[in-house]
Amino acid sequence: MLLFLVGLLVLILLVLLRAIIGPTVIDRLISINVITSMGCAIIILMAFLKEDFGFIDIAVVFMLCGFASVLWILKVLTPGDWQLRVPGLKGFEGNNEEEDA
């Protein structure tokens, strides 16, 4: 189990390196999301090792905060541009009328 935790920490360092040298903002955003997921996995593994299952609640809150932060960063980076567009696929252009929220 300890070897698995050390492996996760090494993977977090590699993903952190990708976040630092990532050429685009989306690479950095995905790296931050992966680091959050691996951190949550480490918290859950530590909960099972220590047999204190109160840490699972902390892991769930940590993942929810990570998800909300990713949505907030996307909202800041793409203001007013929330239409789904997949180039090369028909029917995924989104409708031209915007709904006021």
One Martini backbone bead per residue (centre of mass of N, CA, C, O) as a GRO file, in nm:
protein
  101
    1MET     BB    1   0.057   0.063  -0.020
    2LEU     BB    2   0.301   0.254  -0.004
    3LEU     BB    3   0.381   0.222  -0.303
    4PHE     BB    4   0.121   0.349  -0.413
    5LEU     BB    5   0.160   0.630  -0.285
    6VAL     BB    6   0.431   0.690  -0.421
    7GLY     BB    7   0.324   0.667  -0.710
    8LEU     BB    8   0.122   0.903  -0.687
    9LEU     BB    9   0.334   1.121  -0.623
   10VAL     BB   10   0.490   1.091  -0.887
   11LEU     BB   11   0.250   1.156  -1.073
   12ILE     BB   12   0.203   1.440  -0.961
   13LEU     BB   13   0.479   1.552  -1.050
   14LEU     BB   14   0.437   1.502  -1.355
   15VAL     BB   15   0.179   1.674  -1.383
   16LEU     BB   16   0.308   1.934  -1.279
   17LEU     BB   17   0.504   1.957  -1.512
   18ARG     BB   18   0.280   1.980  -1.727
   19ALA     BB   19   0.159   2.243  -1.607
   20ILE     BB   20   0.412   2.418  -1.652
   21ILE     BB   21   0.472   2.327  -1.978
   22GLY     BB   22   0.210   2.384  -2.093
   23PRO     BB   23   0.100   2.535  -2.386
   24THR     BB   24  -0.186   2.536  -2.265
   25VAL     BB   25  -0.456   2.597  -2.065
   26ILE     BB   26  -0.590   2.318  -2.086
   27ASP     BB   27  -0.352   2.155  -1.983
   28ARG     BB   28  -0.350   2.288  -1.703
   29LEU     BB   29  -0.641   2.220  -1.623
   30ILE     BB   30  -0.615   1.911  -1.640
   31SER     BB   31  -0.384   1.889  -1.437
   32ILE     BB   32  -0.540   1.999  -1.194
   33ASN     BB   33  -0.758   1.778  -1.201
   34VAL     BB   34  -0.566   1.537  -1.159
   35ILE     BB   35  -0.446   1.629  -0.890
   36THR     BB   36  -0.715   1.624  -0.739
   37SER     BB   37  -0.777   1.322  -0.780
   38MET     BB   38  -0.515   1.212  -0.649
   39GLY     BB   39  -0.557   1.346  -0.375
   40CYS     BB   40  -0.819   1.194  -0.315
   41ALA     BB   41  -0.693   0.910  -0.325
   42ILE     BB   42  -0.500   0.957  -0.089
   43ILE     BB   43  -0.712   1.017   0.126
   44ILE     BB   44  -0.857   0.743   0.103
   45LEU     BB   45  -0.612   0.562   0.167
   46MET     BB   46  -0.560   0.686   0.447
   47ALA     BB   47  -0.832   0.603   0.566
   48PHE     BB   48  -0.781   0.295   0.538
   49LEU     BB   49  -0.516   0.281   0.700
   50LYS     BB   50  -0.643   0.433   0.970
   51GLU     BB   51  -0.952   0.374   1.009
   52ASP     BB   52  -1.072   0.674   0.914
   53PHE     BB   53  -1.381   0.766   0.762
   54GLY     BB   54  -1.382   1.089   0.775
   55PHE     BB   55  -1.199   1.144   0.515
   56ILE     BB   56  -1.414   1.103   0.294
   57ASP     BB   57  -1.552   1.375   0.323
   58ILE     BB   58  -1.305   1.540   0.246
   59ALA     BB   59  -1.274   1.420  -0.039
   60VAL     BB   60  -1.547   1.515  -0.149
   61VAL     BB   61  -1.504   1.818  -0.103
   62PHE     BB   62  -1.246   1.837  -0.273
   63MET     BB   63  -1.381   1.754  -0.543
   64LEU     BB   64  -1.595   1.980  -0.551
   65CYS     BB   65  -1.393   2.213  -0.552
   66GLY     BB   66  -1.247   2.127  -0.811
   67PHE     BB   67  -1.493   2.142  -0.999
   68ALA     BB   68  -1.567   2.441  -0.944
   69SER     BB   69  -1.293   2.558  -1.036
   70VAL     BB   70  -1.305   2.463  -1.329
   71LEU     BB   71  -1.563   2.615  -1.403
   72TRP     BB   72  -1.456   2.898  -1.332
   73ILE     BB   73  -1.214   2.904  -1.524
   74LEU     BB   74  -1.380   2.864  -1.783
   75LYS     BB   75  -1.556   3.118  -1.747
   76VAL     BB   76  -1.315   3.320  -1.755
   77LEU     BB   77  -1.180   3.226  -2.034
   78THR     BB   78  -1.501   3.210  -2.162
   79PRO     BB   79  -1.664   3.472  -2.234
   80GLY     BB   80  -1.968   3.414  -2.399
   81ASP     BB   81  -1.854   3.096  -2.482
   82TRP     BB   82  -2.103   2.831  -2.444
   83GLN     BB   83  -2.079   2.670  -2.709
   84LEU     BB   84  -2.112   2.382  -2.886
   85ARG     BB   85  -1.810   2.288  -3.075
   86VAL     BB   86  -1.760   2.049  -3.343
   87PRO     BB   87  -1.542   1.987  -3.567
   88GLY     BB   88  -1.689   1.788  -3.835
   89LEU     BB   89  -1.972   1.790  -3.694
   90LYS     BB   90  -2.296   1.739  -3.730
   91GLY     BB   91  -2.512   1.906  -3.491
   92PHE     BB   92  -2.274   2.073  -3.295
   93GLU     BB   93  -2.314   2.400  -3.319
   94GLY     BB   94  -2.557   2.507  -3.221
   95ASN     BB   95  -2.752   2.758  -3.142
   96ASN     BB   96  -2.797   3.105  -3.219
   97GLU     BB   97  -2.962   3.133  -2.965
   98GLU     BB   98  -2.963   3.307  -2.669
   99GLU     BB   99  -2.989   3.257  -2.328
  100ASP     BB  100  -3.112   3.414  -2.058
  101ALA     BB  101  -3.012   3.385  -1.705
   0.00000   0.00000   0.00000
